[in-house]
Amino acid sequence: MPSNPRPLILVRGFGFFDVEDEQRNAYQGFNDGTVYPDRRGDSYIYEGFVLRALKSRRYRYTDATNVIAYYGRDMEVDDLPDPEPAHARRIVLDSRMAEACLAEGVAGTIWVYRYYDLLPRSIRLYAEGLVRLIELIEQETDKRSGASKEQWRGVDIVAHSMGGLIVNEALRLLDARQAGAARTQVNKVVTLGTPHRGIRFQAIPPGLLHALSATYEKVNDLRRLLPGRDKEPEGTKDALDELAAFDDDNLKYLDVATTFDPRRVLTIVGTDFGSYGNKAASVLNQMTNLADSGGVAGNHSDGLVMQSAAQLPGSPRTFIHKCHGGRDSLVTSREAYEIAMRFLHGTHHIALRLQDAEIKQGGDWGPFRNEFYLGVSIKPRGVDFNLFEQSMKAQNCYGPFNSDRLEDGTDVIDALQRPLTEWDHQRPYWAGPGRLLWEGWIDADNAFKDAVNGAIFRVDVFVGEDDPGGFSDKVILRKQVFIQVFPGSPPALFVHSGETYLDPEKYRDRASVEAVAQAPSTEGLTLPVQQATPCDGIGEGTGVGWDFTVNGTGFTGTFHIEVQGAQDADRP
């Protein structure tokens, strides 16, 4: 039975100086998808965030975008409440559309927030408008009575790029209006490539931004001479206010943790800087990395936003190899949709950590330092996308480590407390305490629904070395293992080195797999199937944990995986 999701608000990103096209776009880019011609079935065409959500069988969404009208000036409205809230004459609910679109209630509705219809342009005004939109959705929830009465549970929000900064400001406004309101009005937030900590090449002198503005004015003088272009769209000059929000030396993003639970914000970080269409932004990122002694080859971005800028201290994050915007990007790829939905509706939280490691080959000689890297990628069975992806090409592996036991990393949470200008790409950061590698969410009801032999995930483990005195792309280990989880009390976890014993016809239950499984070898040999060792969870909560071994010629590592229930998940 499908669950009953909270209302979902989608917030677009920065539109640069002229936003006429954005104002004409009904769904603000969230209806754009991507075609993958070399794939089949569900992985062939991704229809875009809105349409995929409307077609979902598991989470039933309906479109309520045209229930709200947005205006750049005050409008005549008859049914305003008393006293009149801010923006009540600019963000208006259409009662006839509400009656048609909300006949079955507000739960599971999608609302695209069209903030570029509002004037004048400013982050503060956009945030106030988002608060107003949330108020209107709550108002419609309260209208229902009797057996059809809905319980207000707040909204979920997915925001791309600058849209996440608008959400951050809206959380501050909600909390300033009433202490704790941000946590009750908003349930969870997903940000896609949001520059929470600024954009690194904002280190460019402010005079250059003013020069850009002056150039825009000159171009606009010529533009007005063209047929049908005699009037400049109102408010376009105010884009500099939005650009100021990208300052890379501010700590305003730390307010999120004081007004909202940072664990309820998932930051999805893009890594494919090479395919981003705005080449100027990518080059500028490389130049600022050079100034940071990171080397001109170290881009570490989605083409626009640095990976370290798209994260928040204390918030979960995930990497996907997509660029900032355009075709097959953070906002138009299936990966972003699937990860967001698992976070919003998942029943269980999964964490993967490195317990112990030993690198048995490699290492530098002479005056050079060892520079080891570790990366993992996570892919669920039955779908052609990664929940998490690390590689040397994406420049997002953990490292560089100088210790052959990978013991010299520090917690990224502390590093994220400092301004982006102080980020050190030469320091190894773990995702969180206990050498956290990855954390994600699954819907157990869906994951085990058609899985006769448990839920299965593929984990790709990579260990490499960047040798300053020789080769920069040395591979110590590249290996795939398959994690198989059987539910039960207690559940069981098996690690497969191949797919031989994952055949659902021959090994369809726990007992049949258990019969071929062995305990991890102390000699570092590869086992066809190993039964992971149960142990206590080491993270927050009361999770169930297991340890398992991944080894090869040059590396042996003990990994810890734990699963705990997500108490706040929406249930049927």
VEXNUPA-754568 format. One record per residue (C-alpha): residue number from 1; y negated, x negated, z negated. Coordinates in steps of 0.1 Angstrom, whole numbers, plus 5000, padded with zeros to 4 digits. Layout:
- NUM / Y / X / Z .
...
! end
This chain:
- 1 / 5000 / 5000 / 5000 .
- 2 / 4966 / 4986 / 5010 .
- 3 / 4942 / 4976 / 4982 .
- 4 / 4908 / 4991 / 4977 .
- 5 / 4883 / 4963 / 4983 .
- 6 / 4848 / 4961 / 4969 .
- 7 / 4818 / 4966 / 4993 .
- 8 / 4814 / 4934 / 5013 .
- 9 / 4780 / 4921 / 5023 .
- 10 / 4777 / 4895 / 5052 .
- 11 / 4746 / 4873 / 5052 .
- 12 / 4738 / 4852 / 5083 .
- 13 / 4722 / 4817 / 5085 .
- 14 / 4689 / 4801 / 5096 .
- 15 / 4674 / 4814 / 5129 .
- 16 / 4649 / 4786 / 5135 .
- 17 / 4613 / 4795 / 5147 .
- 18 / 4618 / 4824 / 5171 .
- 19 / 4642 / 4850 / 5157 .
- 20 / 4639 / 4876 / 5184 .
- 21 / 4675 / 4872 / 5195 .
- 22 / 4686 / 4875 / 5159 .
- 23 / 4667 / 4907 / 5155 .
- 24 / 4684 / 4921 / 5186 .
- 25 / 4719 / 4911 / 5174 .
- 26 / 4734 / 4941 / 5156 .
- 27 / 4760 / 4922 / 5136 .
- 28 / 4741 / 4889 / 5133 .
- 29 / 4769 / 4868 / 5148 .
- 30 / 4796 / 4880 / 5125 .
- 31 / 4812 / 4899 / 5154 .
- 32 / 4816 / 4867 / 5174 .
- 33 / 4851 / 4853 / 5175 .
- 34 / 4872 / 4826 / 5193 .
- 35 / 4900 / 4825 / 5219 .
- 36 / 4928 / 4800 / 5216 .
- 37 / 4945 / 4801 / 5250 .
- 38 / 4973 / 4777 / 5241 .
- 39 / 4985 / 4800 / 5212 .
- 40 / 5003 / 4833 / 5211 .
- 41 / 5005 / 4865 / 5190 .
- 42 / 4980 / 4868 / 5161 .
- 43 / 4967 / 4833 / 5167 .
- 44 / 4957 / 4839 / 5203 .
- 45 / 4925 / 4859 / 5198 .
- 46 / 4904 / 4859 / 5167 .
- 47 / 4881 / 4889 / 5171 .
- 48 / 4853 / 4879 / 5147 .
- 49 / 4849 / 4886 / 5110 .
- 50 / 4837 / 4922 / 5112 .
- 51 / 4863 / 4934 / 5137 .
- 52 / 4892 / 4915 / 5120 .
- 53 / 4883 / 4931 / 5087 .
- 54 / 4881 / 4966 / 5102 .
- 55 / 4915 / 4961 / 5118 .
- 56 / 4931 / 4948 / 5086 .
- 57 / 4962 / 4967 / 5074 .
- 58 / 4962 / 4950 / 5040 .
- 59 / 4926 / 4954 / 5031 .
- 60 / 4911 / 4985 / 5044 .
- 61 / 4874 / 4980 / 5054 .
- 62 / 4850 / 5004 / 5072 .
- 63 / 4816 / 4996 / 5088 .
- 64 / 4785 / 5008 / 5070 .
- 65 / 4760 / 4984 / 5086 .
- 66 / 4739 / 5012 / 5102 .
- 67 / 4735 / 5031 / 5069 .
- 68 / 4706 / 5008 / 5061 .
- 69 / 4674 / 5003 / 5081 .
- 70 / 4652 / 4972 / 5077 .
- 71 / 4615 / 4971 / 5086 .
- 72 / 4588 / 4945 / 5087 .
- 73 / 4563 / 4969 / 5072 .
- 74 / 4562 / 4999 / 5048 .
- 75 / 4575 / 5031 / 5062 .
- 76 / 4570 / 5067 / 5053 .
- 77 / 4600 / 5077 / 5030 .
- 78 / 4603 / 5110 / 5013 .
- 79 / 4631 / 5106 / 4988 .
- 80 / 4620 / 5074 / 4969 .
- 81 / 4630 / 5071 / 4933 .
- 82 / 4603 / 5069 / 4906 .
- 83 / 4592 / 5043 / 4898 .
- 84 / 4594 / 5029 / 4933 .
- 85 / 4615 / 4996 / 4934 .
- 86 / 4604 / 4966 / 4955 .
- 87 / 4610 / 4969 / 4992 .
- 88 / 4618 / 5006 / 4989 .
- 89 / 4597 / 5013 / 5019 .
- 90 / 4611 / 4985 / 5040 .
- 91 / 4648 / 4986 / 5032 .
- 92 / 4657 / 5023 / 5035 .
- 93 / 4690 / 5042 / 5033 .
- 94 / 4696 / 5067 / 5062 .
- 95 / 4710 / 5097 / 5044 .
- 96 / 4726 / 5112 / 5075 .
- 97 / 4743 / 5079 / 5084 .
- 98 / 4754 / 5076 / 5047 .
- 99 / 4770 / 5110 / 5048 .
- 100 / 4789 / 5101 / 5080 .
- 101 / 4799 / 5065 / 5071 .
- 102 / 4805 / 5069 / 5034 .
- 103 / 4824 / 5102 / 5034 .
- 104 / 4854 / 5084 / 5018 .
- 105 / 4834 / 5064 / 4994 .
- 106 / 4817 / 5030 / 4992 .
- 107 / 4848 / 5009 / 4984 .
- 108 / 4859 / 4988 / 5013 .
- 109 / 4826 / 4991 / 5033 .
- 110 / 4810 / 4962 / 5052 .
- 111 / 4772 / 4958 / 5052 .
- 112 / 4755 / 4932 / 5074 .
- 113 / 4723 / 4922 / 5058 .
- 114 / 4696 / 4920 / 5085 .
- 115 / 4669 / 4900 / 5066 .
- 116 / 4652 / 4887 / 5098 .
- 117 / 4639 / 4923 / 5103 .
- 118 / 4618 / 4918 / 5072 .
- 119 / 4583 / 4902 / 5072 .
- 120 / 4568 / 4879 / 5062 .
- 121 / 4595 / 4853 / 5064 .
- 122 / 4604 / 4837 / 5031 .
- 123 / 4635 / 4830 / 5010 .
- 124 / 4621 / 4849 / 4981 .
- 125 / 4615 / 4880 / 5001 .
- 126 / 4650 / 4878 / 5017 .
- 127 / 4665 / 4875 / 4982 .
- 128 / 4645 / 4905 / 4969 .
- 129 / 4658 / 4924 / 4999 .
- 130 / 4694 / 4915 / 4991 .
- 131 / 4689 / 4928 / 4956 .
- 132 / 4675 / 4960 / 4970 .
- 133 / 4706 / 4964 / 4993 .
- 134 / 4729 / 4959 / 4963 .
- 135 / 4710 / 4986 / 4945 .
- 136 / 4713 / 5010 / 4974 .
- 137 / 4751 / 5004 / 4976 .
- 138 / 4754 / 5010 / 4938 .
- 139 / 4732 / 5042 / 4942 .
- 140 / 4757 / 5056 / 4967 .
- 141 / 4786 / 5048 / 4945 .
- 142 / 4770 / 5068 / 4916 .
- 143 / 4765 / 5098 / 4938 .
- 144 / 4802 / 5107 / 4939 .
- 145 / 4815 / 5128 / 4910 .
- 146 / 4847 / 5145 / 4898 .
- 147 / 4880 / 5134 / 4912 .
- 148 / 4863 / 5113 / 4939 .
- 149 / 4841 / 5095 / 4913 .
- 150 / 4840 / 5057 / 4921 .
- 151 / 4837 / 5030 / 4895 .
- 152 / 4809 / 5005 / 4903 .
- 153 / 4826 / 4970 / 4904 .
- 154 / 4798 / 4951 / 4921 .
- 155 / 4799 / 4936 / 4957 .
- 156 / 4815 / 4907 / 4974 .
- 157 / 4793 / 4885 / 4996 .
- 158 / 4802 / 4861 / 5025 .
- 159 / 4772 / 4840 / 5035 .
- 160 / 4767 / 4814 / 5063 .
- 161 / 4745 / 4784 / 5060 .
- 162 / 4710 / 4794 / 5047 .
- 163 / 4724 / 4828 / 5038 .
- 164 / 4740 / 4811 / 5008 .
- 165 / 4706 / 4799 / 4996 .
- 166 / 4694 / 4835 / 4998 .
- 167 / 4724 / 4846 / 4977 .
- 168 / 4716 / 4819 / 4951 .
- 169 / 4680 / 4832 / 4949 .
- 170 / 4692 / 4868 / 4946 .
- 171 / 4715 / 4858 / 4917 .
- 172 / 4684 / 4843 / 4899 .
- 173 / 4664 / 4874 / 4905 .
- 174 / 4691 / 4897 / 4892 .
- 175 / 4695 / 4876 / 4861 .
- 176 / 4658 / 4874 / 4855 .
- 177 / 4655 / 4912 / 4858 .
- 178 / 4683 / 4917 / 4833 .
- 179 / 4704 / 4890 / 4816 .
- 180 / 4740 / 4891 / 4829 .
- 181 / 4731 / 4914 / 4858 .
- 182 / 4742 / 4888 / 4884 .
- 183 / 4777 / 4888 / 4870 .
- 184 / 4780 / 4926 / 4870 .
- 185 / 4763 / 4933 / 4904 .
- 186 / 4781 / 4906 / 4923 .
- 187 / 4819 / 4899 / 4920 .
- 188 / 4826 / 4869 / 4942 .
- 189 / 4807 / 4848 / 4968 .
- 190 / 4820 / 4828 / 4997 .
- 191 / 4796 / 4803 / 5014 .
- 192 / 4802 / 4789 / 5048 .
- 193 / 4785 / 4755 / 5053 .
- 194 / 4756 / 4764 / 5030 .
- 195 / 4733 / 4734 / 5022 .
- 196 / 4733 / 4742 / 4985 .
- 197 / 4721 / 4707 / 4977 .
- 198 / 4698 / 4704 / 5008 .
- 199 / 4701 / 4689 / 5042 .
- 200 / 4703 / 4651 / 5041 .
- 201 / 4679 / 4644 / 5069 .
- 202 / 4652 / 4663 / 5051 .
- 203 / 4644 / 4628 / 5039 .
- 204 / 4623 / 4627 / 5072 .
- 205 / 4586 / 4627 / 5062 .
- 206 / 4571 / 4662 / 5058 .
- 207 / 4545 / 4652 / 5085 .
- 208 / 4573 / 4654 / 5111 .
- 209 / 4580 / 4690 / 5102 .
- 210 / 4544 / 4698 / 5106 .
- 211 / 4544 / 4681 / 5139 .
- 212 / 4573 / 4703 / 5149 .
- 213 / 4553 / 4733 / 5139 .
- 214 / 4523 / 4721 / 5159 .
- 215 / 4546 / 4716 / 5189 .
- 216 / 4559 / 4751 / 5185 .
- 217 / 4524 / 4764 / 5186 .
- 218 / 4516 / 4746 / 5219 .
- 219 / 4548 / 4759 / 5234 .
- 220 / 4540 / 4794 / 5223 .
- 221 / 4506 / 4792 / 5239 .
- 222 / 4524 / 4787 / 5273 .
- 223 / 4550 / 4813 / 5264 .
- 224 / 4523 / 4840 / 5260 .
- 225 / 4514 / 4835 / 5297 .
- 226 / 4548 / 4846 / 5308 .
- 227 / 4553 / 4883 / 5319 .
- 228 / 4564 / 4904 / 5289 .
- 229 / 4558 / 4875 / 5265 .
- 230 / 4521 / 4880 / 5257 .
- 231 / 4527 / 4886 / 5220 .
- 232 / 4543 / 4862 / 5196 .
- 233 / 4569 / 4878 / 5173 .
- 234 / 4552 / 4884 / 5139 .
- 235 / 4561 / 4859 / 5112 .
- 236 / 4577 / 4832 / 5133 .
- 237 / 4553 / 4805 / 5120 .
- 238 / 4567 / 4811 / 5085 .
- 239 / 4600 / 4793 / 5093 .
- 240 / 4586 / 4762 / 5075 .
- 241 / 4591 / 4781 / 5042 .
- 242 / 4628 / 4784 / 5050 .
- 243 / 4630 / 4747 / 5060 .
- 244 / 4615 / 4738 / 5026 .
- 245 / 4645 / 4754 / 5010 .
- 246 / 4666 / 4726 / 5025 .
- 247 / 4650 / 4699 / 5004 .
- 248 / 4676 / 4673 / 4995 .
- 249 / 4660 / 4661 / 4963 .
- 250 / 4660 / 4693 / 4943 .
- 251 / 4683 / 4705 / 4915 .
- 252 / 4676 / 4742 / 4920 .
- 253 / 4712 / 4748 / 4930 .
- 254 / 4722 / 4741 / 4893 .
- 255 / 4708 / 4775 / 4884 .
- 256 / 4738 / 4791 / 4899 .
- 257 / 4760 / 4780 / 4870 .
- 258 / 4735 / 4795 / 4845 .
- 259 / 4733 / 4829 / 4862 .
- 260 / 4768 / 4833 / 4876 .
- 261 / 4803 / 4820 / 4870 .
- 262 / 4806 / 4790 / 4894 .
- 263 / 4844 / 4796 / 4896 .
- 264 / 4836 / 4828 / 4914 .
- 265 / 4818 / 4810 / 4943 .
- 266 / 4841 / 4795 / 4970 .
- 267 / 4824 / 4768 / 4991 .
- 268 / 4840 / 4764 / 5025 .
- 269 / 4830 / 4730 / 5039 .
- 270 / 4831 / 4721 / 5076 .
- 271 / 4841 / 4686 / 5088 .
- 272 / 4840 / 4687 / 5126 .
- 273 / 4806 / 4671 / 5132 .
- 274 / 4817 / 4660 / 5167 .
- 275 / 4818 / 4695 / 5183 .
- 276 / 4785 / 4708 / 5169 .
- 277 / 4762 / 4717 / 5197 .
- 278 / 4730 / 4703 / 5181 .
- 279 / 4735 / 4667 / 5188 .
- 280 / 4701 / 4657 / 5174 .
- 281 / 4712 / 4669 / 5139 .
- 282 / 4744 / 4650 / 5141 .
- 283 / 4726 / 4618 / 5150 .
- 284 / 4701 / 4623 / 5122 .
- 285 / 4729 / 4626 / 5097 .
- 286 / 4744 / 4593 / 5110 .
- 287 / 4710 / 4576 / 5106 .
- 288 / 4706 / 4588 / 5070 .
- 289 / 4742 / 4576 / 5062 .
- 290 / 4732 / 4542 / 5076 .
- 291 / 4703 / 4541 / 5052 .
- 292 / 4728 / 4549 / 5024 .
- 293 / 4749 / 4519 / 5034 .
- 294 / 4776 / 4543 / 5045 .
- 295 / 4777 / 4529 / 5080 .
- 296 / 4765 / 4546 / 5112 .
- 297 / 4801 / 4558 / 5118 .
- 298 / 4801 / 4578 / 5086 .
- 299 / 4788 / 4612 / 5095 .
- 300 / 4805 / 4632 / 5067 .
- 301 / 4791 / 4666 / 5079 .
- 302 / 4798 / 4697 / 5099 .
- 303 / 4772 / 4685 / 5124 .
- 304 / 4743 / 4698 / 5103 .
- 305 / 4752 / 4700 / 5066 .
- 306 / 4767 / 4671 / 5048 .
- 307 / 4801 / 4678 / 5032 .
- 308 / 4787 / 4668 / 4998 .
- 309 / 4757 / 4692 / 5002 .
- 310 / 4779 / 4722 / 5009 .
- 311 / 4796 / 4721 / 4975 .
- 312 / 4786 / 4733 / 4940 .
- 313 / 4795 / 4717 / 4907 .
- 314 / 4823 / 4737 / 4891 .
- 315 / 4830 / 4758 / 4921 .
- 316 / 4862 / 4756 / 4941 .
- 317 / 4859 / 4742 / 4976 .
- 318 / 4881 / 4739 / 5007 .
- 319 / 4877 / 4718 / 5039 .
- 320 / 4883 / 4732 / 5074 .
- 321 / 4879 / 4711 / 5105 .
- 322 / 4852 / 4733 / 5121 .
- 323 / 4815 / 4726 / 5129 .
- 324 / 4785 / 4743 / 5115 .
- 325 / 4779 / 4770 / 5142 .
- 326 / 4787 / 4781 / 5177 .
- 327 / 4822 / 4787 / 5192 .
- 328 / 4851 / 4780 / 5169 .
- 329 / 4829 / 4772 / 5140 .
- 330 / 4827 / 4779 / 5103 .
- 331 / 4814 / 4814 / 5111 .
- 332 / 4835 / 4822 / 5142 .
- 333 / 4869 / 4808 / 5132 .
- 334 / 4900 / 4825 / 5118 .
- 335 / 4904 / 4799 / 5091 .
- 336 / 4871 / 4809 / 5074 .
- 337 / 4881 / 4846 / 5075 .
- 338 / 4916 / 4840 / 5061 .
- 339 / 4905 / 4817 / 5034 .
- 340 / 4877 / 4841 / 5023 .
- 341 / 4900 / 4871 / 5022 .
- 342 / 4925 / 4852 / 5001 .
- 343 / 4898 / 4842 / 4976 .
- 344 / 4884 / 4877 / 4974 .
- 345 / 4918 / 4895 / 4971 .
- 346 / 4943 / 4869 / 4960 .
- 347 / 4967 / 4877 / 4931 .
- 348 / 4975 / 4841 / 4922 .
- 349 / 4956 / 4808 / 4920 .
- 350 / 4974 / 4776 / 4931 .
- 351 / 4964 / 4741 / 4922 .
- 352 / 4978 / 4708 / 4936 .
- 353 / 4972 / 4675 / 4918 .
- 354 / 4983 / 4639 / 4921 .
- 355 / 5002 / 4629 / 4889 .
- 356 / 5011 / 4593 / 4898 .
- 357 / 5011 / 4571 / 4929 .
- 358 / 5021 / 4536 / 4940 .
- 359 / 5012 / 4520 / 4973 .
- 360 / 5038 / 4494 / 4982 .
- 361 / 5023 / 4479 / 5013 .
- 362 / 4989 / 4471 / 5027 .
- 363 / 4961 / 4456 / 5007 .
- 364 / 4934 / 4432 / 5017 .
- 365 / 4934 / 4394 / 5015 .
- 366 / 4906 / 4369 / 5008 .
- 367 / 4872 / 4383 / 4998 .
- 368 / 4878 / 4418 / 5010 .
- 369 / 4885 / 4449 / 4989 .
- 370 / 4914 / 4473 / 4992 .
- 371 / 4902 / 4506 / 5006 .
- 372 / 4929 / 4532 / 5004 .
- 373 / 4926 / 4569 / 5013 .
- 374 / 4947 / 4599 / 5005 .
- 375 / 4945 / 4633 / 5022 .
- 376 / 4965 / 4665 / 5022 .
- 377 / 4966 / 4696 / 5045 .
- 378 / 4980 / 4730 / 5035 .
- 379 / 4994 / 4755 / 5060 .
- 380 / 5013 / 4788 / 5051 .
- 381 / 5044 / 4798 / 5070 .
- 382 / 5040 / 4823 / 5099 .
- 383 / 5003 / 4816 / 5108 .
- 384 / 4987 / 4789 / 5129 .
- 385 / 4958 / 4778 / 5107 .
- 386 / 4952 / 4755 / 5077 .
- 387 / 4941 / 4767 / 5043 .
- 388 / 4928 / 4731 / 5036 .
- 389 / 4926 / 4701 / 5059 .
- 390 / 4919 / 4664 / 5054 .
- 391 / 4920 / 4635 / 5078 .
- 392 / 4904 / 4602 / 5085 .
- 393 / 4889 / 4617 / 5116 .
- 394 / 4872 / 4644 / 5096 .
- 395 / 4860 / 4617 / 5071 .
- 396 / 4870 / 4639 / 5041 .
- 397 / 4900 / 4621 / 5026 .
- 398 / 4899 / 4611 / 4990 .
- 399 / 4888 / 4575 / 4986 .
- 400 / 4881 / 4547 / 4991 .
- 401 / 4903 / 4536 / 4963 .
- 402 / 4906 / 4499 / 4953 .
- 403 / 4936 / 4505 / 4931 .
- 404 / 4971 / 4506 / 4947 .
- 405 / 4979 / 4534 / 4921 .
- 406 / 4948 / 4554 / 4932 .
- 407 / 4935 / 4554 / 4896 .
- 408 / 4898 / 4546 / 4902 .
- 409 / 4886 / 4580 / 4913 .
- 410 / 4860 / 4601 / 4894 .
- 411 / 4855 / 4638 / 4890 .
- 412 / 4833 / 4652 / 4917 .
- 413 / 4819 / 4679 / 4893 .
- 414 / 4798 / 4652 / 4875 .
- 415 / 4786 / 4637 / 4908 .
- 416 / 4775 / 4671 / 4921 .
- 417 / 4751 / 4674 / 4891 .
- 418 / 4729 / 4648 / 4907 .
- 419 / 4706 / 4652 / 4938 .
- 420 / 4721 / 4648 / 4972 .
- 421 / 4699 / 4617 / 4976 .
- 422 / 4720 / 4599 / 4950 .
- 423 / 4754 / 4607 / 4966 .
- 424 / 4776 / 4576 / 4971 .
- 425 / 4801 / 4578 / 5000 .
- 426 / 4816 / 4545 / 4988 .
- 427 / 4828 / 4560 / 4955 .
- 428 / 4861 / 4579 / 4953 .
- 429 / 4858 / 4615 / 4941 .
- 430 / 4886 / 4639 / 4932 .
- 431 / 4881 / 4676 / 4937 .
- 432 / 4882 / 4682 / 4899 .
- 433 / 4898 / 4672 / 4866 .
- 434 / 4934 / 4658 / 4866 .
- 435 / 4931 / 4643 / 4901 .
- 436 / 4928 / 4678 / 4916 .
- 437 / 4935 / 4677 / 4954 .
- 438 / 4934 / 4714 / 4964 .
- 439 / 4931 / 4748 / 4949 .
- 440 / 4936 / 4781 / 4968 .
- 441 / 4946 / 4817 / 4964 .
- 442 / 4974 / 4838 / 4977 .
- 443 / 4982 / 4875 / 4977 .
- 444 / 5017 / 4874 / 4963 .
- 445 / 5024 / 4910 / 4974 .
- 446 / 5017 / 4900 / 5010 .
- 447 / 5031 / 4865 / 5009 .
- 448 / 5066 / 4877 / 4997 .
- 449 / 5066 / 4910 / 5015 .
- 450 / 5086 / 4899 / 5045 .
- 451 / 5098 / 4865 / 5032 .
- 452 / 5135 / 4869 / 5026 .
- 453 / 5138 / 4833 / 5015 .
- 454 / 5106 / 4830 / 4995 .
- 455 / 5070 / 4820 / 5004 .
- 456 / 5068 / 4787 / 5023 .
- 457 / 5039 / 4763 / 5027 .
- 458 / 5037 / 4731 / 5047 .
- 459 / 5020 / 4702 / 5030 .
- 460 / 5009 / 4672 / 5052 .
- 461 / 5004 / 4641 / 5031 .
- 462 / 4985 / 4611 / 5045 .
- 463 / 4979 / 4577 / 5030 .
- 464 / 4959 / 4552 / 5049 .
- 465 / 4939 / 4520 / 5046 .
- 466 / 4905 / 4510 / 5059 .
- 467 / 4906 / 4472 / 5062 .
- 468 / 4872 / 4457 / 5064 .
- 469 / 4887 / 4424 / 5075 .
- 470 / 4911 / 4437 / 5101 .
- 471 / 4921 / 4472 / 5112 .
- 472 / 4901 / 4503 / 5101 .
- 473 / 4929 / 4529 / 5108 .
- 474 / 4961 / 4515 / 5092 .
- 475 / 4987 / 4542 / 5083 .
- 476 / 5007 / 4537 / 5051 .
- 477 / 5023 / 4571 / 5050 .
- 478 / 5021 / 4603 / 5071 .
- 479 / 5046 / 4629 / 5061 .
- 480 / 5053 / 4666 / 5061 .
- 481 / 5071 / 4684 / 5033 .
- 482 / 5078 / 4721 / 5030 .
- 483 / 5072 / 4739 / 4996 .
- 484 / 5094 / 4769 / 4991 .
- 485 / 5087 / 4792 / 4962 .
- 486 / 5111 / 4819 / 4950 .
- 487 / 5096 / 4845 / 4927 .
- 488 / 5113 / 4856 / 4895 .
- 489 / 5114 / 4849 / 4858 .
- 490 / 5111 / 4820 / 4858 .
- 491 / 5102 / 4813 / 4895 .
- 492 / 5117 / 4783 / 4912 .
- 493 / 5101 / 4757 / 4936 .
- 494 / 5119 / 4735 / 4961 .
- 495 / 5106 / 4707 / 4983 .
- 496 / 5121 / 4702 / 5017 .
- 497 / 5118 / 4671 / 5039 .
- 498 / 5126 / 4692 / 5070 .
- 499 / 5134 / 4728 / 5081 .
- 500 / 5172 / 4726 / 5081 .
- 501 / 5176 / 4744 / 5048 .
- 502 / 5148 / 4769 / 5054 .
- 503 / 5169 / 4790 / 5078 .
- 504 / 5166 / 4825 / 5064 .
- 505 / 5200 / 4835 / 5078 .
- 506 / 5220 / 4807 / 5061 .
- 507 / 5198 / 4800 / 5031 .
- 508 / 5183 / 4834 / 5023 .
- 509 / 5182 / 4833 / 4985 .
- 510 / 5175 / 4809 / 4956 .
- 511 / 5211 / 4803 / 4948 .
- 512 / 5220 / 4791 / 4983 .
- 513 / 5191 / 4766 / 4984 .
- 514 / 5197 / 4755 / 4948 .
- 515 / 5233 / 4746 / 4958 .
- 516 / 5220 / 4718 / 4982 .
- 517 / 5190 / 4707 / 4961 .
- 518 / 5190 / 4674 / 4942 .
- 519 / 5168 / 4660 / 4915 .
- 520 / 5141 / 4636 / 4926 .
- 521 / 5154 / 4601 / 4931 .
- 522 / 5140 / 4572 / 4909 .
- 523 / 5148 / 4548 / 4938 .
- 524 / 5122 / 4564 / 4961 .
- 525 / 5147 / 4578 / 4986 .
- 526 / 5138 / 4608 / 5008 .
- 527 / 5159 / 4639 / 4998 .
- 528 / 5166 / 4668 / 5022 .
- 529 / 5159 / 4692 / 4994 .
- 530 / 5146 / 4685 / 4959 .
- 531 / 5143 / 4710 / 4931 .
- 532 / 5109 / 4705 / 4916 .
- 533 / 5109 / 4698 / 4879 .
- 534 / 5094 / 4727 / 4858 .
- 535 / 5066 / 4717 / 4834 .
- 536 / 5036 / 4731 / 4817 .
- 537 / 5005 / 4738 / 4837 .
- 538 / 4977 / 4712 / 4831 .
- 539 / 4948 / 4733 / 4844 .
- 540 / 4929 / 4761 / 4829 .
- 541 / 4948 / 4792 / 4820 .
- 542 / 4985 / 4797 / 4813 .
- 543 / 5000 / 4787 / 4847 .
- 544 / 5036 / 4777 / 4856 .
- 545 / 5039 / 4742 / 4868 .
- 546 / 5063 / 4719 / 4887 .
- 547 / 5064 / 4682 / 4895 .
- 548 / 5078 / 4668 / 4928 .
- 549 / 5080 / 4635 / 4946 .
- 550 / 5068 / 4625 / 4981 .
- 551 / 5078 / 4591 / 4992 .
- 552 / 5082 / 4568 / 5021 .
- 553 / 5084 / 4531 / 5030 .
- 554 / 5050 / 4522 / 5017 .
- 555 / 5041 / 4550 / 4992 .
- 556 / 5056 / 4570 / 4964 .
- 557 / 5037 / 4598 / 4948 .
- 558 / 5044 / 4624 / 4921 .
- 559 / 5025 / 4656 / 4927 .
- 560 / 5020 / 4685 / 4904 .
- 561 / 5016 / 4721 / 4915 .
- 562 / 5008 / 4751 / 4893 .
- 563 / 5005 / 4788 / 4898 .
- 564 / 4986 / 4813 / 4876 .
- 565 / 4977 / 4849 / 4880 .
- 566 / 4942 / 4858 / 4892 .
- 567 / 4934 / 4885 / 4866 .
- 568 / 4903 / 4897 / 4885 .
- 569 / 4921 / 4904 / 4918 .
- 570 / 4917 / 4938 / 4934 .
- 571 / 4948 / 4958 / 4930 .
- 572 / 4961 / 4989 / 4949 .
! end
